[in-house]
Amino acid sequence: MADSWVNSAEILGSDLHLELARAGSRRTALMTALREAIRDGRLAPDTRLPPYRSLAADLGIARNTVADAYAELVAEGWLTARQGSGTRVAPRPA
């Protein structure tokens, strides 16, 4: 059975369900789930993502795992991050 993030509606203002695959690293699974949610339109551009600690607690994974996944997705251009404004979904090209 896969882990899922079910406490997202209050945080994101939408009903987002992330499935983390059991195989491979938790970081890779989280990155894959977030990329798919962005591609599918379940995470719209400029949507603010939950803080590391909140998401880590909801998923039962380490805070550093979430921080590393967010940082990698920022480097890849999927997310943006600014101190004080949190991590958001980056605008996607048309």
C-alpha positions, 0 to 999 in steps of 0.5 A, spaced: 500 500 500 502 506 498 503 512 503 498 518 501 498 525 503 490 526 505 490 532 509 492 537 504 485 540 502 486 545 508 493 547 507 492 548 499 485 549 498 484 544 494 483 536 495 490 533 493 492 526 494 499 524 493 501 517 492 508 515 494 511 509 491 514 504 495 519 502 491 525 507 491 527 512 495 522 517 499 525 523 496 524 520 489 517 518 490 515 525 493 518 528 487 515 524 482 508 525 485 509 532 485 511 532 478 505 528 476 500 533 480 503 539 476 503 536 470 496 533 471 493 540 473 492 538 480 497 543 482 496 549 479 501 555 478 502 559 484 499 554 488 503 554 495 505 548 498 505 546 505 511 547 509 517 541 510 514 539 517 507 539 515 508 535 509 513 530 512 508 529 518 502 528 514 507 523 509 510 520 515 517 521 512 523 526 514 523 533 514 530 533 510 527 528 505 521 533 503 526 539 504 531 535 499 525 534 494 523 541 494 530 544 493 531 539 487 524 541 484 526 548 484 533 547 481 529 543 475 524 549 475 518 545 477 517 550 484 519 556 486 522 558 493 523 565 496 524 566 504 518 568 507 513 567 502 514 559 502 514 554 496 510 555 490 508 551 483 512 555 478 509 558 472 509 553 466 510 555 459 504 555 454 
